[in-house]
Amino acid sequence: MDQINTLFEGDGLSDGDQVSAVESVMRKMLESHDLRAQAQANNKQDFFVGPDLWFALQEIILETGDQLRRASNAWPPTAPGSRSLDILAMMPLWETLHQPA
């Protein structure tokens, strides 16, 4: 977490927001067929120093931000009994919040 905090230092984001951002980028990177092929063709050290990874990361960061904005704009307003609340009820929201911190 310290390294993630350093990455986002001064941005005013909570730890949860920072982790969410990193996880979103990671998930998008895992979807990349090109990155998968490079990982399979190289050892770990060569994979991380290859020039393509840096460019892919930059592209994915921008793409992830754009997709999050589009998803936020597309999310319908929440009202009692809305589908949004039904979806959240299927996830472990209550169970997680119900446990002591």
Secondary structure, DSSP 8 states (H G I E B T S, - for coil): -HHHHHHTTTS---HHHHHHHHHHHHHHHHT-HHHHHHHHHS-HHHHHHSHHHHHHHHHHHHHHHHHHHHHHHHS----TT-HHHHHHHHTTHHHHHHS--
